[in-house]
Every structure is written in C-alpha cells, then in structure tokens.
Amino acid sequence: MPISRKPIEIPPEVARQFAAKMRLFHAERDQLKRDEIAADTRHLLLQHMPKGAKLRLADVIELFKLMG
C-alpha cells in the first residue's frame, strides 16, 4: 500500500520567493553562488514542511532544474 502524505501548503508569498530564487539560480553562472541560492531556498521550504521532514540541497537543485 502506498504511503499517503498530506500535500505541503506553502503560503503565496513563500511561493513567490521560491520562484524568484529559481530565476536567480538559472541566471547565475557561478556554481558557488548557485549552491548558496539553493541552500537559501532549502531553508525557506523547510520552514513550511512537516517537522522531521528531510529536504536535501540536491533535491532543491533538482526541483530548480525540472521547473526551469
């Protein structure tokens, strides 16, 4: 039986911040700065995830790549 998870509810302002950070990530050519943007975004998203949820930096980078 698949595990059912409640969808994460992200406030509209946080979603806008995520989109802005994604645009910055794609515009940035310096890898270190791209990683910093992704780390900042990870922290932002973790604030709205259930306690104990895990989100790796690689997950955020993959999200950016998939959505960009």
C-alpha positions in Angstrom: 0.0 0.0 0.0 1.5 3.4 -1.0 2.2 5.9 1.8 -0.3 8.8 1.7 1.2 12.2 2.5 -0.6 15.4 3.1 0.5 18.0 0.4 2.7 20.8 1.7 0.9 24.0 1.9 3.1 26.9 1.0 1.8 30.5 1.5 1.6 32.6 -1.7 4.4 34.9 -0.6 6.8 31.9 0.0 5.8 30.6 -3.4 6.7 33.9 -5.0 10.1 33.9 -3.1 10.7 30.3 -4.4 10.0 31.4 -8.0 12.3 34.5 -7.6 15.1 32.3 -6.2 14.7 29.9 -9.0 15.1 32.7 -11.6 18.2 33.8 -9.7 19.5 30.3 -9.7 19.1 29.9 -13.5 20.6 33.4 -14.2 23.7 32.8 -12.0 26.7 31.2 -13.7 29.0 30.9 -10.6 28.4 27.4 -9.1 29.1 28.5 -5.6 26.5 31.3 -5.8 24.0 28.8 -7.4 24.6 26.5 -4.4 24.1 29.4 -2.0 20.8 30.3 -3.7 19.7 26.6 -3.5 20.7 26.4 0.2 18.7 29.6 1.0 15.7 28.1 -0.8 16.0 24.8 1.1 15.9 26.7 4.4 12.8 28.7 3.2 11.0 25.5 2.2 11.9 23.6 5.3 10.1 26.2 7.4 6.8 25.1 5.8 7.4 21.3 5.8 6.2 18.9 8.5 8.5 18.6 11.5 11.2 16.0 10.8 10.8 16.2 7.0 14.0 16.0 5.0 15.0 18.0 2.1 18.4 17.7 0.6 20.2 20.5 -1.2 20.4 18.1 -4.2 16.5 17.9 -4.1 16.2 21.7 -4.3 18.7 21.8 -7.2 16.7 19.1 -9.0 13.5 21.0 -8.4 15.0 24.1 -10.0 16.2 22.1 -13.0 12.9 20.4 -13.5 10.9 23.6 -13.2 13.3 25.9 -15.1 
